[in-house]
């Protein structure tokens, strides 16, 4: 793990303020999205929270899962996560090359992390590798509304409101990185096509807030 993945240095710098920054930029809506992400997972078995950040998504399954492991490359983020959730197991590692054997987990969740991967297709391939046959992956990501009018308004919001506001709470490169990852991410059917390419048997997506975020469900 000599070379840090794209974006990790940014998260290293803001780890102690990440929760407050994300709540500020999302107007406090992220916890609601994360609850939607895990909704209906009554018996998730062994769970991997990939690119876990400060651990909030995985923690929602602690009382239902057989075990929950959080993996992230950013050591400062993991330190914050461990302080918040000492009962969880956290591992430092590269999401594109995790240390787990094939078919280890029944459920893999990724909350607002896949778009930060240097290679989302390789990230999906790694998720498929560590997921058991018949297992389920759920991915929450910020997305761009399909409706042309809403798409225009949302992009204007990102450019003219989120970016300037973000600069008040963090350095400009942080919000620039967040904006670029949203715009360049393979949304909707494009992501499902990538998932099928790497071996997932099927998938679906559920837009939230008119498409400002999306939950993808992929079948192993």
C-alpha positions as CSV (number, residue, x, y, z in Angstrom):
1,X,0.0,0.0,0.0
2,X,2.7,2.5,-1.0
3,X,0.7,4.7,-3.4
4,X,-2.5,6.1,-1.9
5,X,-5.6,5.7,-4.0
6,X,-7.1,8.8,-5.6
7,X,-8.8,11.1,-3.1
8,X,-7.4,9.4,0.0
9,X,-5.1,12.3,0.9
10,X,-8.1,14.6,0.9
11,X,-10.0,12.3,3.3
12,X,-6.9,12.0,5.5
13,X,-6.9,15.8,5.9
14,X,-10.6,16.2,6.7
15,X,-11.2,13.0,8.7
16,X,-11.8,14.8,12.0
17,X,-14.3,17.1,10.3
18,X,-15.7,14.7,7.7
19,X,-19.0,14.0,9.5
20,X,-19.8,17.7,10.0
21,X,-18.7,18.6,6.4
22,X,-20.8,15.8,4.9
23,X,-23.9,16.8,6.9
24,X,-23.4,20.4,6.0
25,X,-23.0,19.8,2.2
26,X,-25.9,17.3,2.1
27,X,-28.2,19.5,4.3
28,X,-28.3,16.6,6.8
29,X,-29.9,14.1,4.4
30,X,-27.1,11.5,4.3
31,X,-28.2,9.5,7.4
32,X,-31.7,9.1,5.9
33,X,-30.1,7.8,2.6
34,X,-28.0,5.3,4.6
35,X,-31.0,4.0,6.4
36,X,-32.6,3.4,3.0
37,X,-29.4,1.6,1.9
38,X,-29.8,-1.1,4.6
39,X,-33.6,-1.2,4.6
40,X,-34.9,-4.7,4.3
41,X,-31.6,-6.4,5.2
42,X,-33.0,-8.4,8.1
43,X,-30.5,-11.3,8.0
44,X,-27.4,-9.8,6.2
45,X,-25.0,-12.5,7.6
46,X,-21.4,-11.5,7.3
47,X,-21.2,-7.9,6.1
48,X,-18.4,-5.9,4.5
49,X,-18.8,-2.1,4.7
50,X,-16.4,-1.2,1.8
51,X,-14.9,2.3,1.8
52,X,-16.5,2.6,5.2
53,X,-15.3,6.1,6.1
54,X,-16.3,6.8,9.7
55,X,-18.4,3.7,9.9
56,X,-22.0,5.0,10.0
57,X,-23.5,2.7,7.3
58,X,-22.1,-0.5,8.6
59,X,-23.0,0.4,12.2
60,X,-26.7,0.3,11.1
61,X,-26.4,-3.5,10.7
62,X,-24.6,-4.3,13.9
63,X,-27.7,-5.6,15.7
64,X,-28.7,-7.8,12.7
65,X,-25.5,-9.1,11.1
66,X,-23.4,-12.0,12.1
67,X,-20.4,-9.7,11.8
68,X,-19.6,-6.3,10.3
69,X,-16.2,-5.4,8.9
70,X,-15.4,-1.9,7.8
71,X,-12.6,-1.4,5.3
72,X,-11.1,1.9,4.3
73,X,-7.7,3.1,3.1
74,X,-7.7,6.3,5.2
75,X,-6.2,5.6,8.6
76,X,-7.4,8.9,10.1
77,X,-11.0,8.0,9.0
78,X,-10.6,4.6,10.5
79,X,-9.5,6.1,13.8
80,X,-12.6,8.3,13.9
81,X,-14.7,5.2,13.0
82,X,-13.2,3.2,15.8
83,X,-13.8,5.9,18.4
84,X,-17.5,6.1,17.3
85,X,-18.0,2.3,17.0
86,X,-15.5,0.4,19.2
87,X,-17.5,-2.8,18.8
88,X,-16.9,-2.9,15.0
89,X,-13.9,-4.4,13.3
90,X,-12.1,-2.1,11.0
91,X,-9.4,-2.9,8.5
92,X,-7.1,-0.6,6.6
93,X,-6.9,-1.7,3.0
94,X,-7.3,-0.9,-0.7
95,X,-10.9,-1.3,-1.9
96,X,-9.6,-2.5,-5.3
97,X,-7.5,-5.2,-3.7
98,X,-8.9,-6.2,-0.4
99,X,-7.2,-8.7,1.9
100,X,-10.2,-11.1,2.1
101,X,-10.5,-14.5,0.5
102,X,-13.0,-15.2,-2.3
103,X,-16.7,-15.5,-1.3
104,X,-16.2,-14.3,2.3
105,X,-19.3,-12.0,2.7
106,X,-23.0,-12.5,2.4
107,X,-23.6,-8.7,2.0
108,X,-21.4,-5.9,0.8
109,X,-22.4,-2.3,1.2
110,X,-20.8,0.8,-0.2
111,X,-22.1,4.2,1.1
112,X,-21.0,7.1,-1.0
113,X,-17.7,5.5,-1.8
114,X,-17.7,3.8,-5.2
115,X,-17.3,7.1,-7.1
116,X,-14.1,7.8,-5.3
117,X,-12.5,4.6,-6.6
118,X,-9.8,5.2,-9.2
119,X,-11.5,2.4,-11.3
120,X,-15.2,1.7,-10.4
121,X,-15.3,-1.3,-12.7
122,X,-12.4,-2.9,-10.8
123,X,-14.1,-2.0,-7.5
124,X,-17.2,-3.8,-8.6
125,X,-15.1,-6.8,-9.7
126,X,-13.5,-6.9,-6.2
127,X,-17.0,-6.7,-4.6
128,X,-18.1,-9.6,-6.7
129,X,-15.0,-11.6,-5.8
130,X,-15.5,-11.4,-2.0
131,X,-19.3,-11.8,-2.2
132,X,-20.7,-15.3,-1.7
133,X,-22.8,-16.8,-4.5
134,X,-26.3,-15.6,-3.9
135,X,-25.1,-12.7,-1.8
136,X,-26.1,-9.1,-2.3
137,X,-24.3,-5.9,-2.8
138,X,-25.9,-2.5,-2.1
139,X,-24.4,0.7,-3.3
140,X,-25.5,4.2,-2.4
141,X,-24.2,7.0,-4.6
142,X,-25.0,10.6,-5.4
143,X,-26.5,10.7,-8.8
144,X,-27.7,13.2,-11.5
145,X,-31.4,13.3,-12.1
146,X,-32.6,12.0,-15.5
147,X,-35.2,14.7,-15.9
148,X,-33.6,17.4,-18.0
149,X,-34.9,20.3,-15.9
150,X,-34.0,18.7,-12.6
151,X,-30.6,17.7,-14.0
152,X,-29.9,21.3,-14.9
153,X,-31.1,22.6,-11.5
154,X,-29.0,19.9,-9.7
155,X,-25.8,20.7,-11.6
156,X,-26.3,24.4,-11.0
157,X,-26.8,23.6,-7.3
158,X,-23.5,21.7,-7.2
159,X,-21.6,24.4,-9.1
160,X,-23.1,27.6,-7.5
161,X,-24.1,26.5,-4.0
162,X,-22.3,23.3,-3.0
163,X,-18.8,24.3,-4.3
164,X,-18.9,27.8,-2.7
165,X,-20.3,26.6,0.6
166,X,-17.9,23.7,0.7
167,X,-15.0,26.1,0.5
168,X,-16.2,27.7,3.7
169,X,-15.8,24.4,5.6
170,X,-12.8,22.8,3.7
171,X,-10.2,23.5,1.1
172,X,-11.3,24.1,-2.5
173,X,-9.7,20.8,-3.8
174,X,-12.1,18.8,-1.5
175,X,-15.3,20.2,-3.0
176,X,-13.8,20.1,-6.5
177,X,-13.0,16.4,-6.1
178,X,-16.5,15.7,-4.8
179,X,-18.1,17.6,-7.7
180,X,-15.9,15.8,-10.4
181,X,-16.6,12.4,-9.0
182,X,-20.4,13.0,-9.1
183,X,-20.3,14.3,-12.7
184,X,-17.9,11.5,-14.0
185,X,-19.5,8.5,-12.3
186,X,-21.3,5.8,-14.4
187,X,-24.9,6.4,-13.3
188,X,-28.0,4.2,-13.6
189,X,-28.0,1.6,-16.4
190,X,-24.3,2.3,-17.1
191,X,-23.4,1.0,-13.6
192,X,-25.7,-2.0,-13.9
193,X,-23.9,-2.9,-17.2
194,X,-20.5,-2.6,-15.6
195,X,-21.8,-4.9,-12.8
196,X,-23.0,-7.5,-15.3
197,X,-19.6,-7.3,-17.1
198,X,-17.7,-8.3,-13.9
199,X,-20.1,-11.2,-13.1
200,X,-23.1,-10.0,-11.2
201,X,-26.2,-12.0,-12.1
202,X,-28.6,-9.1,-12.0
203,X,-29.3,-5.7,-10.5
204,X,-31.6,-2.8,-10.1
205,X,-31.6,0.7,-8.9
206,X,-33.8,3.0,-6.8
207,X,-33.6,6.8,-7.2
208,X,-33.9,8.9,-4.1
209,X,-35.1,12.5,-4.0
210,X,-35.9,12.6,-7.7
211,X,-32.5,11.1,-8.6
212,X,-30.2,13.2,-6.5
213,X,-29.0,9.9,-5.0
214,X,-29.5,6.3,-6.1
215,X,-29.3,2.9,-4.3
216,X,-28.1,0.0,-6.5
217,X,-28.8,-3.6,-5.6
218,X,-26.6,-6.2,-7.2
219,X,-27.1,-10.0,-7.0
220,X,-24.0,-12.2,-6.7
